[in-house]
Amino acid sequence: MRRDIDVGMAAGEVEPRFGTELATQVTTLLNEVDGGAAVDLPRRVARLRALMAGRAPGEVSPGRAAGLSALLAEIPVRP
């Protein structure tokens, strides 16, 4: 997902401020998981989904938003 955000920003499909915020949250989550920290994955994924859902018009192109949302949907979480 981080790569897709970076590619989207480079291609002008993700507004830099929004992309940076989203990338920071994704990177933080990945670093915590990789570091063995106890992570409330369902809550964190829900936060990422809410960020995507609450984006303003023009912050992410429709195609890139669909791709990022699909990546989030692939994360196996239980409520």
C-alpha positions as CSV (number, residue, x, y, z in Angstrom):
1,M,0.0,0.0,0.0
2,R,2.8,2.4,0.8
3,R,4.3,1.9,-2.7
4,D,0.9,2.6,-4.3
5,I,0.6,5.8,-2.3
6,D,4.1,6.9,-3.4
7,V,3.4,6.0,-7.0
8,G,0.0,7.9,-6.8
9,M,1.7,11.0,-5.4
10,A,4.4,10.9,-8.1
11,A,1.7,10.5,-10.8
12,G,-0.4,13.3,-9.4
13,E,-3.2,10.9,-8.5
14,V,-2.8,11.5,-4.7
15,E,-2.6,15.0,-3.3
16,P,0.7,15.4,-1.4
17,R,-0.7,16.4,1.9
18,F,-3.3,13.6,2.0
19,G,-0.8,11.1,0.6
20,T,1.8,12.0,3.3
21,E,-0.8,11.6,6.0
22,L,-1.9,8.3,4.7
23,A,1.6,7.1,4.1
24,T,2.7,8.1,7.6
25,Q,-0.1,6.1,9.2
26,V,0.6,3.0,7.0
27,T,4.4,3.2,7.7
28,T,3.8,3.6,11.4
29,L,1.6,0.6,11.5
30,L,4.1,-1.5,9.4
31,N,7.0,-0.5,11.7
32,E,5.0,-1.4,14.8
33,V,4.0,-4.8,13.4
34,D,7.5,-5.5,12.1
35,G,8.9,-4.5,15.5
36,G,6.6,-7.0,17.3
37,A,4.5,-4.3,19.1
38,A,1.0,-5.3,20.2
39,V,-1.2,-3.6,17.6
40,D,-5.0,-3.3,17.6
41,L,-5.1,-4.2,13.9
42,P,-8.9,-4.0,13.4
43,R,-8.9,-0.5,14.9
44,R,-5.9,0.7,12.9
45,V,-7.3,-0.7,9.6
46,A,-10.7,0.9,10.4
47,R,-8.8,4.2,10.9
48,L,-7.1,3.9,7.5
49,R,-10.5,3.0,5.9
50,A,-12.1,6.0,7.5
51,L,-9.3,8.3,6.2
52,M,-9.9,7.0,2.7
53,A,-13.6,7.3,3.0
54,G,-13.4,10.9,4.4
55,R,-11.1,12.2,1.8
56,A,-12.0,15.5,0.1
57,P,-12.8,15.6,-3.6
58,G,-9.6,15.8,-5.6
59,E,-7.3,14.4,-2.9
60,V,-7.2,11.0,-4.6
61,S,-8.2,10.0,-8.2
62,P,-11.1,7.6,-8.3
63,G,-8.9,4.8,-9.8
64,R,-6.1,5.2,-7.2
65,A,-8.7,5.4,-4.4
66,A,-10.3,2.1,-5.6
67,G,-6.9,0.5,-5.7
68,L,-5.9,1.6,-2.2
69,S,-9.3,0.6,-0.8
70,A,-8.9,-2.8,-2.4
71,L,-5.5,-3.2,-0.7
72,L,-7.1,-2.3,2.6
73,A,-9.8,-4.9,2.0
74,E,-7.2,-7.6,1.6
75,I,-6.0,-7.2,5.2
76,P,-7.4,-10.1,7.3
77,V,-8.9,-8.4,10.3
78,R,-11.6,-9.5,12.7
79,P,-13.9,-7.0,14.3
